[in-house]
Amino acid sequence: MRVLLTGHQGYLGTVMAPVLADAGHEVIGLDSGLFADCVLGTVPVDPRGHAVDLRDVTGDVLSDVDAVIHLAALSNDPMGSLAPELTYDINHHASVTLAKLAKDAGVRRFLYASTCSVYGASGGDDLVNEDAPLRPVTPYAVSKVRVEDDLIALADDEFTPVSLRNATAFGFSPRLRADIVLNNLVGRAHLTGEVRVLSDGTPWRPLVHALDIADAFLMALEAPREAVHAKAFNVGSEQNNLTVAEIAGEVVEAVPGSKLVITGETAGDPRSYRVDFSRIRAALPDYVARWTVKAGALELIEAYQRFDLRENDFTHRFTRLAWLSDRQLIGDIDATLRVVR
């Protein structure tokens, strides 16, 4: 298929593009370039694509496209809380506009990168599945819920939207992110020798490797229509439902000489949820989330050591909020987070 991949120069898109290409699909990228320079190690070879802000997309980019994989978003909770109006403009309104343009252009399948954060403060130890109440607690998660609802309204016999609710991503990407939990804890252990947990460590988090996310999207792209049409799927595996303290413990084992520090603080983050991933395995029988948190921690520390990760890059280049703030200060991007070209 000819696939438009939005966010192809992001953390997940950089991993996903070669997975799709290796499976025989033609990948066309679409990215504003906000994080194109956030590279650790070898500069990746990107597919050809459109350098355009998601809010400025027009129908011509969807010409002769068979499917859209929509990853592009203003991603993560701190940024969403800092600029909620931009989060809704980019993540909700622009995403729905893209889906409408895709439908009008005859695109038959639209795969949307949602998040398990939609379950928010579900609490308790019971596993939540795709039919559980959605309790988003941040603008980022709220925007994802709104897009999912609007995509369902667009579904018909010719247009198949699918929402893939990714667990919290981890693992190495040439365009690294250091502001997601495992990547951050391993980086701190590498740089300081401490694995510091800024809570009591009890909240639950589901995790999934970037490559396992890519595999899920590939299989949803190729699946029979009836298996995925207008459905939501949690992406990950039950073995990676861990408390924050358990995640930190895996990091201590992976990074020799590091020590665990649990501060016991209550940082005001109410999210805690354990997730059921049985629906995706039933719909896509070949799907297996293969990466454990332990394996991901080992992969990350090896990459951080090999590419000599430094403190300034860790806290600025690979931390989304700091990177955008720095770029605004030097005038590379404007107040609306559009790239100044």
N, C-alpha and C positions, 0 to 999 in steps of 0.2 A: 504494500500500500504506500501511497504518498501521504506522509504524516507531517502535520504542522506541530512542532514541539515548542510551546512557549516557555520562556525561562531557560533556554538551552545553555545559557552562560552562567547559570546558577549552580548551587551545591548539588542538587539532585539532577538537574538537566545535563550537567557535564558527565555524570555517570550513566544516565539513561540513554543519551544519544548514541553512543557506540553499541549498546545492547540492542537497540532497535535496528541499527544498520547491520550488525552482525547477523540478525535474523532475516535480512533480506529486504527490509523496508527502506524507502527513500525518505530521509529526514530533512525537513526544511525548518530552520530555527526562526524564532522571533524573540527578541530581547532588547531592552533599552540600553543594556551595557552597564548598569549600575555596579555590578559585581564582577565584571569581566576580568579585572586586574587582581582579583583576590586569589592569587595562585600561590600554592606551595609546591615547589619542585618543578617538574617539567611543564611547560605551557601546553595545554591541551590543544588538539586540532579540532576546531569546531566545524560542524556542517555549515553549508552556506545558509544564509538567513536574512531576515529583515531586521534592521536596526531601528526599532520604533517602540515608543512607549505604548503600553497596553491601552491606555486611555485614548490613544490617537489612531487606533487600528481602523482600517477601512476594508471593505469587502474584497478588494483586489488581492489581498494576501491569501485569500482562501480559494482562489481560482485553481481548479483541478486538484483540490485536496480531498483525499478519501476520509481522513480522520484527523481529529485534533486531540492532542494530549496537552492539557492546560495546567502547567506548573506555576507560571508566573504569578507572583503575589508580593505584597509588602509583608514580609514574613518575620516575625515572631511576636510574642505577646508584649515585650517592653516597647517595641516600636509602635505597635497598634495602640497601646495605651497613651503613648506620647502624642500621637497624631491620629485620633480616631476618625476624623473626617476624611483624611487621606486613605486610611485603611478601607473605609466603606466605598470611597470613589474608585480605588484601584481593585480591591479584592472582590467587592460585590458588583457595583454598577458596571465597571468595565468588563468583568468576567461574563456577566449576563449579556451585555452587548456583543461580545465575541461569540457567544453561543448562538445568539439570534442571527448574526451575520453568517455563521457556519451553516445553520439550518437553511437560510435563504440561498446559500451557494450550493446546496445539495450535498453537503458533508453528512455522512450517514452515522458516524460514531464520534461522540464527544466524551473523552475521559477526563474527569475533573479531580484534581488533587485536593481532597478535603483532609480532615484531621480527626484523630481520636479525641482531641481537645474539646470537641463538641459535647462530650459527656461530662466535662467540667468537674463539678463537685458532687459526683455520684456517691462517693463515700462507701464505706463498708467493704467487705471482702468478696461479695458476689461478683461473678463475671457479668459484664454488660455486653449485650449484643446489639445489632443494628436497630432493633425495635425498642430499645430502652429509651426512656425520656432523655431529651437533649437538654443539658444544663450548662450552656457556654457561659463563662465568667469574664471573658475579655473581648474587646472589639474584634480581635483577630478571629476568635472562635465564632462569635456572632456572625461575622461576615461569611464564614464558611456555611453555617446553617442556612442563611438567607439564599446563598447561591444554590445549594442543594434543592431548596424548595422551588426556586424559579426554574431550575433545570427540569424538574419533574413536570412542571406545567408546559414545557416545550416539547415533551416526548410525544411522538406519534409513530405511525407505521414506517416513516421514512427517516426518522431522527432518533437515535438511541443515545441518551445521556447516561453516564455511569459515574457515580461518586465513589472514589476510593479513599477511605478514611485511614490515612497513614498513622501508625503509631509514631512516637517520637523517633526521628531518624538518628542514626549514628554511623560511624565508619569514615574511612578516608575517601576524599574526593580531591582531585587536583585543584578545585576551587573550594577550599576548605571553609567550614563554619566552625567557630570555636564557642558559639553561644548556645549550643545544645548540649544536653546534660552529660553524656558520656564523653564526647569530644572535649568538653570543657574540663571535666574532672581529670582526664588523662593529661591534658595540657598543663594543668596546674601541678599535677604530680611531677611531670617532666621538668617544669621550670622552677618549682619551689620545694619539691620533696614532700608536700602535704596534699592530701586528698581531703579538702575542706567541704563539709556539708553545712549549708547555711539554714538548717532546720533541725528538727529532732530525728529526721531520717525515716519517719514512718509513712509518708505519703506513697501511694502506689503509682508507678509509671509503666506503661507498655512501651517497649523499644523495638525498632526494626532497622536493619542495615539498609543503606542506600541501594545496594545491589539487589536486595530482596524486594524493595519497592519497585525497582526497574523491572524485575521479572514479573511482578504482579500486573503492572501496566501492559507489558508485552502480551501476557496471556489474556487479559481483558480485551485488548485490541483484537486479538485473533479468535476469541471465543465465539461460538454460535450466538446469534442475536438473542435468542430466547433465554440464554443462560445469564445475561447481564442487563437486559433492557430495563432502563429506568430504576435500577437498583443501587443500593449502597452496600459497600463491602469494607469491613475492617481489614487492614493490611498489617500482618505481623504474625506472631505465634505466642501461644500461652506460656511457653518456657521463658519468654522475655518479659513477662509481667513480674516486675521486681519492685521492692521498696527502694527509695533513694539510698538508704543505708546499704542495702544489698548491692546496688550498682556500685557504690563507692568501695565496697569490699572487693569486688571483682577488679577494680582499678588498682587497689593496693597489691593484690596478687600479681597483677601484670607488670607493675612498675617496681623493680627491685629497690629497696631502701626507702620507699615512700611510707608515710604513716597517715592513719585515718584520724581526722579531727571532726567530731560532730558537735556543732556549737549549741544545739538545743534551742536555737532561736525560732520564733514563729514569724516568718517574713511576710505574712499576709497573703500567701498563695494558697487558696482553698482547694486546688485541684488534687484529686486522688481518685484513681479508677483502675480497675483490672478489667481486661477486655477479652471477650470471646471471639475467636477467629474461625469458627467452624463454617460459617456461611461461605467464605471465599474458597475453602477447601472443597466444599460440596459443589460449588458452581464451576470451579476450575480445578479438576482433580489432579492435575500435574503440578499445582502450585505448592511449594514448600519453602517456608522462610528458613533458610539454612544457617544463617549466621547467629551464633550466640553472643551475648554481651561480653563474655570472656574472650572469645576470638576477636571481637571488634576492638577490645581494649589492647590486645596484643598487636593487632594490625596498626592501630593508631600510634602506640609508643614507638614501634619500629619506624613508621613514617616520620614522626616528629624528630627522632634521633638522626635518621638518614638525611633529612632535609634541613637539619639544624634550625628547628623552630625557635624564634627569638621572642622575648617578652613583648616588645613593641608591636610586632606583627600579630601576635596572639591577641592582644587587647585592642588593637585598632584595625588592622587590615582584615582580620577574620572574625571580628565582632560587628554584626550588622549595624547596630545603632551608632557605635563609635565611627565606623567607616563612613556612613552617610553624613554624620555631623562634621567630620573632617573635610569631606568633599564640599559641603555647603560653605564652610569657612573660606575655602580657597576659590569658590565660585564655579566649581565644576558642575554643580547641580543647583537648581533654584529652590525656592521655598516650597514648591509643590513636588519636589523630588524628580523633576524632569531634568534629563541630562542637557547641559548647555553645549550645543554643537557649534 
